[in-house]
Amino acid sequence: MSITGIGTVTGYGWSTTELWDGLLSGKPAAELTGGLGPDGRDEGWVARVPSGGDPADGDSLFTRALRAACREAVADAHARGWRPGARVGVLHATVYPEVEAWRDFHRSDRSLHTARGFITQMPSTSIALMMKEFGFHGPSMSVAAMCSSGNAGLITAKMWLDAGVVDDVLLVSTDLSLTPDTIESFIRMGVAVADTDPLDASRPFQEGSRGFGLGEASVAMVVTNRPTDGRYARMWGGAMTHDAFHVVSIDPSHEQVLGCVSSALESSGVAPEEIRYLNAHGPGTAQCTAAETEVLARSFGDRPQVYSVKPLVGHCQGAAAGVEIAVAAMSYDAGVIPASPQVAPGHPRLLDGVTTRQPGLTMKTSLGMGGHNAAVVLGEI
């Protein structure tokens, strides 16, 4: 299965060009923003999607971002020679659909409620509008696996294609959930940091990391088994497991994480030594760093180089894996990897900033809160 079109809306802006240029700059998408605390006075560093999009797409920034990302991905795929088959399926990888609309609706005076306001908050609405725009009639479904949702969506897309259920899939992963309530909750959990520049706070595989900076995104990808020109990358295979251990914490044995990586290699038909890069979940938390450091050592003998883009683009929650898959795929097309700059002593295989990509496969791991593990293998066409 190949990725043949990409569209993105992130804290850097409303296009893949802005995302790529932002990553190459080595500067985080986060900005110092006010009104984050429950009293509306606190400020902090977050990589929110900026205002924008087409007003004709609706009042909701969530819907505008989703449809803009899909529109760019489809146009990009067309430019690369893709022509949709009769059955284009749509998968929406998301965890927090329409947080702003949901909050506004349920906190407003009930006498002001309208049918339109009620329908807007439903996760199916944005997808229905998008499918109508493009005339897609294949199956449509949401995928939710916390921070692993993008990986889970890509694996599900491959299953649909391999089973002959669809001719093509449009996978979109969206999370615009940075309300003051959400930000405060992640900070209180001790995993998110908003009181300083993300490069200072979030240091995956480096000394002194305090956690992750928060981000938002909507990322869309056209994937297909059919030949087209100008494809970004090939997805070889993938796997998913669940820790079944704790609602937040990773099982310290790392048994299921390691098993997920092993199964992903097996389903892809590749040996561990063929993996050249680990595009890590890499949020900068102690638990995740410990788990993925063990993956590097036990699954790969510390051969691959490792990187994370979360310090730059932010941890985009339900859209995190989607952003990181897109970045890995774009790196095959561009010939460089826009890794985050290293700011402290770290793992000897950690990439430091923009790096020329060498031939070889990439494993993308994701460790979703609650025990959702997912890994996919990407490579050259």
N, C-alpha and C positions, 0 to 999 in steps of 0.2 A: 504494500500500500504506500502511495506517495502523497506528500503534502504539496499541492500545486497552486495554492493561493492563500495569502495571509492578509488580515486586516486587524488593526489594533487601535484601541483608545486607552491611554494610560495617563499617569500623572505628568508625563512629558508632553502630551498633546493628543490630537485627534488623527493620527496617521502612523503608519509603520516608519515613515521617514523620520518623524519626530522622535519616535521610540529609539530607533537605531542611532541617530545623531546624539541623542541624550546619553545613551549607553557608551558610545565612543568618547564622549566628553569626560567620562569618569566622574561626573557630578551627579549626586542624587536628584531624583525627581521631586523629593519632598521640599516643601517650603514651610517657613514659620507662619502658622495660621492661628488666628484668634477664634474665640467662641467655642472652644472644644470641651470645656468643663461643664458640669451640670448647671453651674450658675451663669454660663455664657460668657465668662470673663477670662478663663484660662486660655493659654496658647501653647502650641507645640508643633513639632515637625511631623507632617503627614504628607503623603503623596496622593492627594485627591485628584480625581479627574476634573480638569477645569471646566467652567461653563462653556457651552458650545453645542454643536450639533444643529440639526435642521428642526426649526420650530414646527414644521409640518409633521414631524414624527411624533409630536405630542408634548405635553407639559413636563413629563418625567425625564430626568437626565439619564436614568437607567435605560429607558426605552430608546432614547436618542443614541446613547453610546452603543447599545446592542446592535441597532439597525445600521449605524455608521460602520461598525467593525465588519458586519456581514456584507455590507455594500462594497467596502474596499476589498475584502477577500474574494468576492465573486468577480469583481472587475479585474483584480490581479490575476485570478485564474484564467479568465477569458483572454487576457493579454498574453498569457503563457500557453495558449492553444487549447485550453479546456473547453469542451462543449458538454453541457449537462445532459445526462441520460434521461430516460422517461421517469425514473424513480430516484429522485434526490431526497434522501432522508435528512432530518435535522436532529442533532443532539445538542441540548443545552446543559452544560456543566455549570451548576450554580448551587450556592448554599443559602445566600440571603437575597431572595428576589424582592425587589422593590421596597427596600427598607424605608426610604423617605415617604413614599406614597402610603405605605402601611401605617407609619407613625402619624402622618397628617390626618388620614382618614379616621383612625380610631381615637385620636385626641381632640378631634373637632366636635362642634355642636352637632348632635344627631339630626337636628332639623335642617342642617345644611348638606346632609349626605345626598348624593345623587347616584344613579345607576352607573354613570360613567366613572365616577370616583371609585366605586366598588369594583368594577371590572378592571380598572387600571392596575390595581395592586396584585392581580392574579398573575402567576408566572407564565401562564399560557398566552396572555394577551400580546406581549411583545413578539413572541414567536409566531403567533397567528398573523399579525400584521406583516411580519417579515416574509412569511411563506406566501401570503397573498401578493406581495410586491413582486416576488420572483416567479410565482406560479409553480412552486414546488408542491408535489402531491405525495411524496414518500412518507414513511412513518416519522413521527415527531415525538421526542421523549426527553425528559429531564434526567440528569445524572447528578447525584449528590454523594460525594465521598469526602467531605470537608476539604482540606487543602490538597487532597489527591484527586479532586474532581476532574481536572483537565486530563490527567493520565488515564483515569477511569473512562472518560469520554472517548479518548483516542483508541483505547483497547476495545471498547464497545463498537466504535465505528468499524474497526477491522473485522470484528465478529460479524457485523451486518454484511459487510462486503464479501467476506469469505463464504458466508452462508447463502449468498445470492439474494438477500432480502432487498437490496438496493443496488443502484448503479454507481451512485456517488453519495458522499455525506458532507454536509456543512456542519462542522462542529464549532459551537460558540460557547465561550466560558466568560461569565459576567459576575462581577462583585463590586457594587458601589454601596458599601455598607458603613462608611466612616461617619456615623452619627456620634455626637458626644457620648451617648450611652454605650455604644459599642467600643469606642476608644477607651473610655474609663474602665470598662470591664476587662479588656485585655491587659491594661496596665495593672489593675488590681490582681490579676492572675499571676503577675510577675514575669510575663513573657514578652510584652511589648514595651518599647521605650519611645517617648515623644519629647523628652526634655533636652535633647541635644541632637546635633547633626547625625543622620543615620550612619555615616561612615565611622563616626566615633563610637556609636552605641552598638551597631551590629557588625561583628567581626567573625563571620563563619570560619572555623578552623584556625582561629588566631587567638592569642592571649587577650584577655580583658574584655571579651564580648559580654554584653548585658542582655541581649535578646534581639528582637527585630523591630524595625520601623514599619509603620502601617502604610498600605497602598491600596489603590483601586484600579480596576481595569475591566475592559471587555475585549476579548481576543477571539477572532474567528479564523478558521482554516477550512479550505476545501480539500478533501481527501478522496482518492480514487484508486482503483486497481487498473484503470484503463490508461493506455499510453498517452501522454501529452508532452509538449515541449516545455523546457524551462522549469522543471519541477525543482523544488527546494531540497527535499531530502526524502529518503525512504524510511518507513517504519518497518522494522524487521519483525517485531513481536513484543510481547509484554505480559505482565502477570500482576495479580492483586492478592493480598492476604489481609488478615485482620489479627491484631494482637489479642483481642478478647481479654484485656488485662485491666484497663482503667479508662475513665471517661476523658482524661486529659493526658496522663503520663504514658510514656513508652515502656513496654516490658523491658526491664534492664538486661534480660538474657539476650535480647535482640534476635531470638530464634526465628520469629515470623518475618522480620525485616530481611534477614539473611536468606530465608527460604524464598521470599518474594524475588530477590535478585537472582537466585539460582534458577527459579522457574522461568523468569524472564529470559535468561540466557538460553535455557532449554527450548522454549517456544520459538526463539529467534534462530535457533540452529547455529549458534556461535559459541566459541570457547572464551573463557575469561580473558585470556591473553590478547584477544582481538579488540577488547574495549580500550580505546585510546584516551577517552575523557569521561569523567563522571560529572554531569551537570546535576549538582546536588540540590536536595531540598534546601539545605543551607540557610536556615533562618538566623543562626547565631545563638540559639539557646543551647545550654549545656547538654541536655538530653539528646537533641538531634545531632549535635556535633559528635557526641560519644558514639551514637548508633552508626553514623555514616563513616566515622573514622574506622570503626570495626569492619564495616563493609569493605572499605579500601584495603584493609589488611588481610582479612580472612577470605573474602571473595575474589580479590584481585592481586593479592601479594604486593600491594602498594605500587603497582605498575602505572595505573592511569593517572593523569593529571586531573585535578579537581577544581571546580569553580562554582560560584553562586552569583546571581545577579540581584538577589534580594536587597543588599545594601544600597543598590542604585534605584531600582524600580519600586522597592517596598515589598512587604509581604501582602500580596493581594488576595489573601484568604481563598475563597472558592475559585478565584481566577488565577491563583499563583502558578499552578502547574501549566495552565494554558499559556501564560506569558512566557514561561521558561522553555516550553516546547517550541514556541514560535521563535524565540531567540536562538535556540540550538539549531533549528532548521535554517534560519536566516544566516547563521554562521557558515553553513555548508555552501550557501550561495555566494556569500561575500568573501570567504577565505580567511576570515579573522574571527576570533572569539572575544566578545566585549565583556571580559570578566571584570569584577569589581577590583579596584585597587587594594593592594595589601597595605595595612596601616600598622601592623604589629607582628612580632614573631609568630610564625604559624607552621602548619603542616608542610613538610618539604616538597610535596607535590602540588601545592596550591599555586594556581596561576595568579600573576600580579598585573592586573590591568589588561589592556587590549593586547592580544597575542595572536600571531600568525597560526592558523589552524593547520595541523599536520594530518595526513591521510589516516583514516581509522574510524571506528564506530564510537558513538556516544551513548552512555546509559543515563537516562533521566530518572532519578528517584524522587518520590514524594512520600512524606510521612504525615498523613492527615491526623488532626486531633481526634482522639478517641480510638486510635489504633488502625486507621485506614492506611495500609501500605500499598504502593503501586510503583512499578518500574517498567519503562519502555526502552527499547533499543532503536536508535536512529543512526542513519549512515548515508553515504553517498548513493546516488541513483545508479 
